[in-house]
Amino acid sequence: MNNFFYIVLIVAIVFAADTYQKYLKMKNKQPEHDPNLEESLAKIEKLEERIRVLERIVTENKYDLGREIDNLK
């Protein structure tokens, strides 16, 4: 084997090691706290709670939608 092969092999090993180090850094990196994300998650939680309440109202046996609409008139 000639010297050119060894040079290419060393360069390939260096690039592979560098890529692996970058992968490990990205894997261990903690996600940053995004205030917009937290605000959106809070809004989603409120909306989910409202949907739960609406589902409970609609699925109750005592609930009569027609009667309630007539009472509003």
MMTF fields as JSON, N, C-alpha, C and O atoms, coordinates in Angstrom:
{
  "mmtfVersion": "1.0.0",
  "mmtfProducer": "UNKNOWN",
  "numBonds": 291,
  "numAtoms": 292,
  "numGroups": 73,
  "numChains": 1,
  "numModels": 1,
  "chainsPerModel": [1],
  "groupsPerChain": [73],
  "chainIdList": ["A"],
  "bondAtomList": [4, 2, 8, 6, 12, 10, 16, 14, 20, 18, 24, 22, 28, 26, 32, 30, 36, 34, 40, 38, 44, 42, 48, 46, 52, 50, 56, 54, 60, 58, 64, 62, 68, 66, 72, 70, 76, 74, 80, 78, 84, 82, 88, 86, 92, 90, 96, 94, 100, 98, 104, 102, 108, 106, 112, 110, 116, 114, 120, 118, 124, 122, 128, 126, 132, 130, 136, 134, 140, 138, 144, 142, 148, 146, 152, 150, 156, 154, 160, 158, 164, 162, 168, 166, 172, 170, 176, 174, 180, 178, 184, 182, 188, 186, 192, 190, 196, 194, 200, 198, 204, 202, 208, 206, 212, 210, 216, 214, 220, 218, 224, 222, 228, 226, 232, 230, 236, 234, 240, 238, 244, 242, 248, 246, 252, 250, 256, 254, 260, 258, 264, 262, 268, 266, 272, 270, 276, 274, 280, 278, 284, 282, 288, 286],
  "bondOrderList": [1, 1, 1, 1, 1, 1, 1, 1, 1, 1, 1, 1, 1, 1, 1, 1, 1, 1, 1, 1, 1, 1, 1, 1, 1, 1, 1, 1, 1, 1, 1, 1, 1, 1, 1, 1, 1, 1, 1, 1, 1, 1, 1, 1, 1, 1, 1, 1, 1, 1, 1, 1, 1, 1, 1, 1, 1, 1, 1, 1, 1, 1, 1, 1, 1, 1, 1, 1, 1, 1, 1, 1],
  "groupList": [{"groupName": "MET", "atomNameList": ["N", "CA", "C", "O"], "elementList": ["N", "C", "C", "O"], "formalChargeList": [0, 0, 0, 0], "bondAtomList": [1, 0, 2, 1, 3, 2], "bondOrderList": [1, 1, 2], "singleLetterCode": "M", "chemCompType": "L-PEPTIDE LINKING"}, {"groupName": "ASN", "atomNameList": ["N", "CA", "C", "O"], "elementList": ["N", "C", "C", "O"], "formalChargeList": [0, 0, 0, 0], "bondAtomList": [1, 0, 2, 1, 3, 2], "bondOrderList": [1, 1, 2], "singleLetterCode": "N", "chemCompType": "L-PEPTIDE LINKING"}, {"groupName": "PHE", "atomNameList": ["N", "CA", "C", "O"], "elementList": ["N", "C", "C", "O"], "formalChargeList": [0, 0, 0, 0], "bondAtomList": [1, 0, 2, 1, 3, 2], "bondOrderList": [1, 1, 2], "singleLetterCode": "F", "chemCompType": "L-PEPTIDE LINKING"}, {"groupName": "TYR", "atomNameList": ["N", "CA", "C", "O"], "elementList": ["N", "C", "C", "O"], "formalChargeList": [0, 0, 0, 0], "bondAtomList": [1, 0, 2, 1, 3, 2], "bondOrderList": [1, 1, 2], "singleLetterCode": "Y", "chemCompType": "L-PEPTIDE LINKING"}, {"groupName": "ILE", "atomNameList": ["N", "CA", "C", "O"], "elementList": ["N", "C", "C", "O"], "formalChargeList": [0, 0, 0, 0], "bondAtomList": [1, 0, 2, 1, 3, 2], "bondOrderList": [1, 1, 2], "singleLetterCode": "I", "chemCompType": "L-PEPTIDE LINKING"}, {"groupName": "VAL", "atomNameList": ["N", "CA", "C", "O"], "elementList": ["N", "C", "C", "O"], "formalChargeList": [0, 0, 0, 0], "bondAtomList": [1, 0, 2, 1, 3, 2], "bondOrderList": [1, 1, 2], "singleLetterCode": "V", "chemCompType": "L-PEPTIDE LINKING"}, {"groupName": "LEU", "atomNameList": ["N", "CA", "C", "O"], "elementList": ["N", "C", "C", "O"], "formalChargeList": [0, 0, 0, 0], "bondAtomList": [1, 0, 2, 1, 3, 2], "bondOrderList": [1, 1, 2], "singleLetterCode": "L", "chemCompType": "L-PEPTIDE LINKING"}, {"groupName": "ALA", "atomNameList": ["N", "CA", "C", "O"], "elementList": ["N", "C", "C", "O"], "formalChargeList": [0, 0, 0, 0], "bondAtomList": [1, 0, 2, 1, 3, 2], "bondOrderList": [1, 1, 2], "singleLetterCode": "A", "chemCompType": "L-PEPTIDE LINKING"}, {"groupName": "ASP", "atomNameList": ["N", "CA", "C", "O"], "elementList": ["N", "C", "C", "O"], "formalChargeList": [0, 0, 0, 0], "bondAtomList": [1, 0, 2, 1, 3, 2], "bondOrderList": [1, 1, 2], "singleLetterCode": "D", "chemCompType": "L-PEPTIDE LINKING"}, {"groupName": "THR", "atomNameList": ["N", "CA", "C", "O"], "elementList": ["N", "C", "C", "O"], "formalChargeList": [0, 0, 0, 0], "bondAtomList": [1, 0, 2, 1, 3, 2], "bondOrderList": [1, 1, 2], "singleLetterCode": "T", "chemCompType": "L-PEPTIDE LINKING"}, {"groupName": "GLN", "atomNameList": ["N", "CA", "C", "O"], "elementList": ["N", "C", "C", "O"], "formalChargeList": [0, 0, 0, 0], "bondAtomList": [1, 0, 2, 1, 3, 2], "bondOrderList": [1, 1, 2], "singleLetterCode": "Q", "chemCompType": "L-PEPTIDE LINKING"}, {"groupName": "LYS", "atomNameList": ["N", "CA", "C", "O"], "elementList": ["N", "C", "C", "O"], "formalChargeList": [0, 0, 0, 0], "bondAtomList": [1, 0, 2, 1, 3, 2], "bondOrderList": [1, 1, 2], "singleLetterCode": "K", "chemCompType": "L-PEPTIDE LINKING"}, {"groupName": "PRO", "atomNameList": ["N", "CA", "C", "O"], "elementList": ["N", "C", "C", "O"], "formalChargeList": [0, 0, 0, 0], "bondAtomList": [1, 0, 2, 1, 3, 2], "bondOrderList": [1, 1, 2], "singleLetterCode": "P", "chemCompType": "L-PEPTIDE LINKING"}, {"groupName": "GLU", "atomNameList": ["N", "CA", "C", "O"], "elementList": ["N", "C", "C", "O"], "formalChargeList": [0, 0, 0, 0], "bondAtomList": [1, 0, 2, 1, 3, 2], "bondOrderList": [1, 1, 2], "singleLetterCode": "E", "chemCompType": "L-PEPTIDE LINKING"}, {"groupName": "HIS", "atomNameList": ["N", "CA", "C", "O"], "elementList": ["N", "C", "C", "O"], "formalChargeList": [0, 0, 0, 0], "bondAtomList": [1, 0, 2, 1, 3, 2], "bondOrderList": [1, 1, 2], "singleLetterCode": "H", "chemCompType": "L-PEPTIDE LINKING"}, {"groupName": "SER", "atomNameList": ["N", "CA", "C", "O"], "elementList": ["N", "C", "C", "O"], "formalChargeList": [0, 0, 0, 0], "bondAtomList": [1, 0, 2, 1, 3, 2], "bondOrderList": [1, 1, 2], "singleLetterCode": "S", "chemCompType": "L-PEPTIDE LINKING"}, {"groupName": "ARG", "atomNameList": ["N", "CA", "C", "O"], "elementList": ["N", "C", "C", "O"], "formalChargeList": [0, 0, 0, 0], "bondAtomList": [1, 0, 2, 1, 3, 2], "bondOrderList": [1, 1, 2], "singleLetterCode": "R", "chemCompType": "L-PEPTIDE LINKING"}, {"groupName": "GLY", "atomNameList": ["N", "CA", "C", "O"], "elementList": ["N", "C", "C", "O"], "formalChargeList": [0, 0, 0, 0], "bondAtomList": [1, 0, 2, 1, 3, 2], "bondOrderList": [1, 1, 2], "singleLetterCode": "G", "chemCompType": "PEPTIDE LINKING"}],
  "groupTypeList": [0, 1, 1, 2, 2, 3, 4, 5, 6, 4, 5, 7, 4, 5, 2, 7, 7, 8, 9, 3, 10, 11, 3, 6, 11, 0, 11, 1, 11, 10, 12, 13, 14, 8, 12, 1, 6, 13, 13, 15, 6, 7, 11, 4, 13, 11, 6, 13, 13, 16, 4, 16, 5, 6, 13, 16, 4, 5, 9, 13, 1, 11, 3, 8, 6, 17, 16, 13, 4, 8, 1, 6, 11],
  "groupIdList": [1, 2, 3, 4, 5, 6, 7, 8, 9, 10, 11, 12, 13, 14, 15, 16, 17, 18, 19, 20, 21, 22, 23, 24, 25, 26, 27, 28, 29, 30, 31, 32, 33, 34, 35, 36, 37, 38, 39, 40, 41, 42, 43, 44, 45, 46, 47, 48, 49, 50, 51, 52, 53, 54, 55, 56, 57, 58, 59, 60, 61, 62, 63, 64, 65, 66, 67, 68, 69, 70, 71, 72, 73],
  "secStructList": [7, 7, 2, 2, 2, 2, 2, 2, 2, 2, 2, 2, 2, 2, 2, 2, 2, 2, 2, 2, 2, 2, 2, 2, 2, 2, 2, 2, 7, 7, 7, 7, 7, 7, 2, 2, 2, 2, 2, 2, 2, 2, 2, 2, 2, 2, 2, 2, 2, 2, 2, 2, 2, 2, 2, 2, 2, 2, 2, 7, 6, 6, 7, 7, 2, 2, 2, 2, 2, 2, 2, 2, 7],
  "xCoordList": [0.847, 0.0, 0.895, 1.968, 0.411, 1.25, 0.863, -0.092, 1.638, 1.454, 0.122, -0.471, -0.343, -1.604, -2.774, -3.66, -2.777, -3.834, -3.857, -4.929, -2.703, -2.622, -3.073, -3.713, -2.751, -3.183, -4.71, -5.344, -5.285, -6.745, -7.39, -8.417, -6.815, -7.343, -7.309, -8.286, -6.219, -6.105, -7.123, -7.764, -7.275, -8.245, -9.662, -10.457, -9.986, -11.322, -11.582, -12.685, -10.575, -10.724, -10.944, -11.776, -10.209, -10.363, -11.768, -12.406, -12.256, -13.601, -14.665, -15.639, -14.486, -15.449, -15.464, -16.535, -14.303, -14.222, -14.866, -15.572, -14.63, -15.218, -16.741, -17.453, -17.222, -18.662, -19.278, -20.36, -18.624, -19.121, -19.153, -20.103, -18.125, -18.1, -19.253, -19.899, -19.514, -20.629, -21.958, -22.855, -22.087, -23.306, -23.52, -24.636, -22.464, -22.588, -22.949, -23.741, -22.391, -22.732, -24.198, -24.873, -24.694, -26.091, -27.027, -28.112, -26.618, -27.444, -27.578, -28.651, -26.516, -26.512, -26.972, -27.117, -27.202, -27.596, -29.007, -29.918, -29.185, -30.493, -31.303, -30.761, -32.594, -33.418, -33.567, -33.69, -33.553, -33.705, -35.177, -36.059, -35.423, -36.797, -37.27, -36.669, -38.348, -38.929, -40.195, -41.133, -40.247, -41.439, -42.695, -43.789, -42.549, -43.705, -44.232, -45.441, -43.332, -43.739, -44.504, -45.541, -43.99, -44.658, -46.021, -46.973, -46.129, -47.412, -48.4, -49.573, -47.931, -48.792, -49.251, -50.408, -48.357, -48.74, -49.78, -50.68, -49.666, -50.653, -52.011, -53.039, -52.023, -53.28, -53.908, -55.122, -53.09, -53.598, -54.216, -55.263, -53.58, -54.109, -55.465, -56.38, -55.601, -56.886, -57.96, -59.091, -57.609, -58.576, -58.991, -60.159, -58.04, -58.381, -59.339, -60.254, -59.137, -60.038, -61.437, -62.43, -61.519, -62.82, -63.521, -64.734, -62.762, -63.349, -63.857, -64.918, -63.108, -63.558, -64.895, -65.798, -65.004, -66.249, -67.394, -68.481, -67.16, -68.209, -68.617, -69.804, -67.665, -67.991, -68.821, -69.749, -68.481, -69.219, -70.655, -71.595, -70.818, -72.16, -73.007, -74.162, -72.434, -73.187, -73.517, -74.569, -72.673, -72.902, -73.708, -74.015, -74.061, -74.881, -76.285, -76.807, -76.89, -78.234, -79.292, -80.298, -79.083, -80.078, -80.071, -80.961, -79.108, -78.963, -79.925, -79.925, -80.732, -81.689, -81.442, -81.84, -80.796, -80.401, -81.605, -81.589, -82.633, -83.833, -84.466, -84.86, -84.567, -85.155, -84.339, -84.893, -83.029, -82.16, -82.308, -82.321, -82.421, -82.595, -83.947, -84.039, -84.981, -86.302, -86.278, -86.956, -85.53, -85.429, -84.74, -84.996, -83.875, -83.181, -84.093, -83.845, -85.127, -86.029, -86.94, -87.748],
  "yCoordList": [-1.166, 0.0, 1.231, 1.264, 2.213, 3.4, 4.469, 4.322, 5.537, 6.614, 7.346, 7.823, 7.435, 8.128, 7.457, 8.141, 6.139, 5.398, 5.738, 5.943, 5.8, 6.105, 7.535, 7.786, 8.458, 9.846, 9.935, 10.582, 9.279, 9.283, 8.6, 9.067, 7.526, 6.817, 7.69, 7.724, 8.388, 9.265, 10.402, 10.729, 11.003, 12.091, 11.573, 12.26, 10.405, 9.824, 9.563, 9.808, 9.07, 8.813, 10.112, 10.166, 11.159, 12.456, 13.011, 13.489, 12.951, 13.439, 12.621, 13.18, 11.331, 10.471, 10.785, 10.839, 10.989, 11.307, 12.659, 12.81, 13.636, 14.961, 14.893, 15.51, 14.156, 14.007, 13.318, 13.706, 12.319, 11.608, 12.522, 12.47, 13.362, 14.304, 15.301, 15.607, 15.807, 16.734, 16.054, 16.666, 14.799, 14.042, 13.912, 14.1, 13.593, 13.45, 14.771, 14.789, 15.872, 17.177, 17.509, 18.014, 17.231, 17.523, 16.615, 17.038, 15.391, 14.44, 14.859, 14.709, 15.378, 15.737, 17.169, 17.566, 17.943, 19.333, 19.411, 18.745, 20.231, 20.428, 21.393, 22.374, 21.123, 22.047, 23.382, 23.425, 24.46, 25.782, 26.034, 25.532, 26.817, 27.143, 28.288, 29.362, 28.035, 29.029, 29.564, 28.799, 30.863, 31.396, 31.259, 31.061, 31.36, 31.196, 29.77, 29.544, 28.821, 27.424, 27.171, 26.509, 27.698, 27.498, 28.173, 27.628, 29.345, 30.046, 29.251, 29.131, 28.718, 27.913, 26.643, 26.244, 26.011, 24.805, 25.118, 24.313, 26.28, 26.672, 26.904, 26.506, 27.543, 27.764, 26.439, 26.261, 25.528, 24.216, 23.492, 22.858, 23.583, 22.932, 23.526, 22.789, 24.86, 25.494, 25.05, 24.766, 24.99, 24.556, 23.104, 22.76, 22.253, 20.854, 20.741, 19.918, 21.56, 21.541, 21.993, 21.423, 23.004, 23.474, 22.393, 22.213, 21.678, 20.592, 19.482, 18.913, 19.167, 18.143, 18.545, 17.721, 19.825, 20.301, 20.2, 19.737, 20.63, 20.55, 19.108, 18.822, 18.211, 16.798, 16.249, 15.468, 16.66, 16.19, 16.714, 15.986, 17.981, 18.555, 17.833, 17.493, 17.602, 16.989, 15.532, 15.054, 14.824, 13.394, 13.105, 11.945, 14.136, 13.894, 13.464, 13.931, 12.581, 12.093, 13.172, 13.185, 14.062, 15.072, 16.243, 17.092, 16.295, 17.439, 17.331, 16.344, 18.349, 18.369, 19.641, 20.725, 19.522, 20.672, 21.469, 22.7, 20.788, 21.475, 22.316, 23.456, 21.773, 22.493, 23.72, 24.788, 23.574, 24.709, 25.818, 26.999, 25.439, 26.437, 27.133, 28.351, 26.383, 26.985, 27.93, 28.956, 27.614, 28.494, 29.802, 30.819, 29.792, 31.015, 31.961, 33.167, 31.455, 32.297, 33.129, 33.882],
  "zCoordList": [0.0, 0.0, 0.0, 0.603, -0.688, -0.824, 0.203, 0.966, 0.186, 1.16, 0.962, 1.929, -0.274, -0.562, 0.162, 0.674, 0.204, 0.888, 2.375, 2.944, 3.002, 4.425, 4.716, 5.737, 3.841, 4.031, 3.961, 4.795, 2.96, 2.821, 4.027, 4.52, 4.499, 5.659, 6.906, 7.654, 7.145, 8.316, 8.236, 9.234, 7.06, 6.891, 7.14, 7.78, 6.661, 6.866, 8.344, 8.834, 9.057, 10.493, 11.25, 12.156, 10.891, 11.557, 11.324, 12.263, 10.083, 9.796, 10.53, 11.036, 10.588, 11.28, 12.778, 13.382, 13.378, 14.803, 15.088, 16.085, 14.226, 14.404, 14.3, 15.093, 13.34, 13.175, 14.382, 14.823, 14.918, 16.09, 17.31, 18.092, 17.487, 18.606, 18.499, 19.501, 17.306, 17.118, 17.414, 17.994, 17.02, 17.302, 18.806, 19.289, 19.549, 20.999, 21.657, 22.599, 21.185, 21.746, 21.509, 22.406, 20.312, 20.002, 20.799, 21.196, 21.029, 21.765, 23.224, 23.809, 23.82, 25.229, 25.488, 26.644, 24.443, 24.602, 25.164, 24.671, 26.201, 26.809, 25.953, 25.445, 25.787, 25.001, 25.729, 26.953, 24.966, 25.534, 25.825, 25.129, 26.862, 27.216, 26.336, 26.303, 25.632, 24.738, 25.399, 25.626, 25.714, 26.377, 25.51, 26.038, 24.207, 23.332, 23.384, 23.327, 23.489, 23.581, 24.871, 24.867, 25.97, 27.254, 27.267, 27.826, 26.663, 26.583, 25.738, 26.093, 24.636, 23.762, 24.467, 24.337, 25.209, 25.942, 27.013, 27.255, 27.657, 28.66, 28.006, 28.554, 26.843, 26.124, 25.703, 25.799, 25.244, 24.839, 26.025, 25.893, 27.172, 28.369, 28.752, 29.12, 28.669, 28.971, 27.987, 28.383, 26.709, 25.701, 25.909, 25.734, 26.283, 26.548, 27.721, 27.7, 28.744, 29.896, 29.489, 29.941, 28.648, 28.178, 27.361, 27.475, 26.543, 25.748, 26.655, 26.401, 27.716, 28.66, 29.297, 29.441, 29.674, 30.28, 29.287, 29.635, 28.056, 27.034, 26.766, 26.607, 26.714, 26.499, 27.657, 27.449, 28.865, 30.031, 29.997, 30.316, 29.609, 29.534, 28.496, 28.754, 27.329, 26.24, 26.535, 26.11, 27.234, 27.46, 28.719, 28.992, 29.499, 30.686, 30.271, 29.259, 31.048, 30.745, 30.944, 30.236, 31.881, 32.208, 31.235, 31.283, 30.378, 29.495, 28.322, 27.587, 28.161, 27.057, 26.27, 26.698, 25.138, 24.339, 23.858, 23.891, 23.418, 22.954, 24.043, 23.796, 25.236, 26.368, 26.703, 26.963, 26.699, 27.0, 25.956, 26.301, 24.686, 23.626, 23.81, 23.656, 24.133, 24.366, 25.549, 25.53, 26.552, 27.731, 27.392, 28.036, 26.398, 26.01, 25.251, 25.235, 24.631, 23.813, 24.636, 24.093]
}
